Structures are given as C-alpha cells and as structure tokens.
C-alpha cells in the first residue's frame, strides 16, 4: 500500500517522529536531560583523563626516553652510618667513569652537582639554584642558549670562572646579567658567557619525574665547584667528587631496559649494597604512566557510562508512557497498512532522535564544562575526536537499546483493540 511505502522512506519516518516529539515539547525536553548529563559526564571525564595523560607524557619526555638518571638521595643518620659501614663513597665521578667504560650501550654520561651558594645581586635579592655541571650536560638535556654560548670542555680543563644564566635569573639581575658582565657567587666573580632559552616546565606530580627548572638556575663548570667546598675532604673522600645526579644516555630506546639492569648491578657492587642513590628510568615511568592512565580511563568511563544508562532508562520510561498514550494512533496506522516493522522503526527513530539530540546538547555543555575545569581548577584538559565521537555514538546506541522494548510493545498491539482504546 502507498502508506506502507511512505513509511519505509527514511525522510518520511523522521518527519513523523519529529512531529510526534514536537507535540510533547515539555516531555521531550525532560526525557533527554539524563542523556545530556550522561554525555556531558563522558566527555568531561575523557577530556580530563586525556589531559592528565598528556601532562605526564610531557614531564617524562622532558627527561628523555633514552636517558637513565642516577640521583643521590638524602640519608638519615642511621642510613649514613650503614653507608659508611659498607664503605660506600656516595654518588661520585668514579661511578660515572665506571658506567661509561662498563656499559657498551652507553653513548654519553653527564653529571651535575647542586651547590649551596648564594648569588649577590646589586638591584634586588634573588635566590637562584647554583649548579655545577659537566660540559656535555646541556647537550644531553637539550638545553639551548638564546644568547652567548654554553659551557665547553675548555672551561672544565682550565677551571674557568664562567656561568650560564637561566631566563628568569637574567631578568632578575637586569644589566648585571648581560653577557660579558660579572656575577658574584658567594665571594667569587663569575663571568656571564650565555643565557638559556626560556624553559617551559610542567609542574611535576611526582618527585621521580621532576624536571629541573632551568629558568631559575645558574650553571658553572663542575671543575670550579671545588672553591665552594667548606671542608676539602671527609674520610679521605674529596667532596668535589660527590655528585647530585648522573645522566646516562643510551644509544637506542630498545637498549634502555638492559642498560638499566647493568647499571643497577654496577652501582650495587660499587656501593656495597648501600641505598644512597636512586635510579630513575623515564622509559619505565612512561610505561607505568600509560598503564595507570588506561585503568584511570576505564574507571572514569564506567562512571560516566552509568550516567548515560540512567538517562537511557529515563528515555525508556518516557517511551513506554508515549506508547500507552498513542495506542489509538498506533491502531489507525496499522489499519491504514503500516506493518509491525514500520511501527518498530517509527518508535526507534523517535528514541534515537531523542538520545542523539541529547548527545549533541551534552557535547556542547561538556565543552563548556571542560573549559571551566581547565580555567577554574587549573587542570590540564584535552578535547579529542574520541571525546566528541564516543559520547554521540554511545547516545545513539542507548536510544536503540532502550527504545527497542517500547517499540516492540507498540508493534505487538492488536490493531482492533488499539482502535477501540479511549
């Protein structure tokens, strides 16, 4: 029949569904509130999770996925006594030499020592971190200079009293921090030979993945660090040989795990088993962060999906009430030639239009929520294609799933009984 053919045309089916929904505007609006909230929750959760993931990746990548860090750790009096009993010399240059010669996959080794030294400024009081580094430290950490030059091997060999200043230190020192001028560190004058480029540093969530804030640093040659030692030696171990951090660069990322195992054995043997150092492998932190993030996303997604399911139940209740109210209409359509399939398609279309409309509004409100979280809470968020498409697809599936039962009930009605319904 002609009516039957019309119903099978998608445009006609959608028009009928839209007219029916517009006749009950208030009910339609109330029915999609749950879907709007659910989609908004899904999108916000995914965006927050993606933002946290990217922030962690940035922090880890700043350390370098081909690098291995060996850091000296602060010891309690009891731990110091144990280290002395095991004749551990502490983290020192000898460790760096040993690693360089005994690990075949290592391409470079750099080291750094933090100094307790103050910088005297003529204009105002400043308190940058003074560190002594090997000449290859900047290259290994991909730290570039914006003006002047970085430390060179010649500065190490000649123990030159030169320094490179971080971006914020330069601004705080004013004219005094210009290249070629001299800066007083404790009682010694150091010539400024370069300025570091501004370093975009992410606030670290964990001490294990903390990237140094090079904007607040004054870098001098490691060979010049001896002039800041108050005591020349402790137990015949030169203080100048004690380091804060050793950075080992591996030839390829595939060799990092094996090299880390070798370094652990070397350090354990050299320090007599004393735990006065910490080995940090950014690549391991990256894998661990990705695993935690996957779990985090599953948990957040599950919570948001529950919100969508609640919205879907609301849609089903509204559709059941609609079927009951439109019993006579269903009877008329059946008498004019509409099949059970036509009735199912009509009510499913209405349910999908409801949930998809709620999904679109939920995406818009979700975008606003993500912006508010990023602005007010200062969290890192990221809106991706997944966070946009997944909630919309889920809302359509919710509409089909929860609209199927009301549509089935409508299709199974006896046309004669439906026509007699008041």
Secondary structure, 3 states (H helix, E strand, C coil): CHHHHHHCCHHHHHHHHHHHHHHCHHHHHHHCHHHHHHHHHHHHHHHHHHHHHHHHHHHHHHHCCCEEEEEECCCCHHHHHHHHHCCCCCCEHHHHHHHHHHCCCEEEEEEEEEECCCEECCCCCCCCEEEEECCCHHHHCCCCEEEECCCCHHHHHCCCCEEEECHHHHHHHHHHHCCCCEEEECCEEEEEEEEECCCCCCCCCCHHHCCCCHHHEEEEEHHHHHHHCCCCEECCEEHHHECCEEEEEECCHHHHHHHHHHHHHHHHHHCCCCCCEEEEEHHHHHHHHHHHHHHHHHHHHHHHHHHHHHHHHHHHHHHHHHHHHCHHHHHHHHHCCCCHHHHHHHHHHHHHHHHHHHHHHHHHHHHHHHHHHHHHCCCCCCCCHHHHHHHHHHHHHHHHHHHHHHHHHHHCCCHHHHHHCC
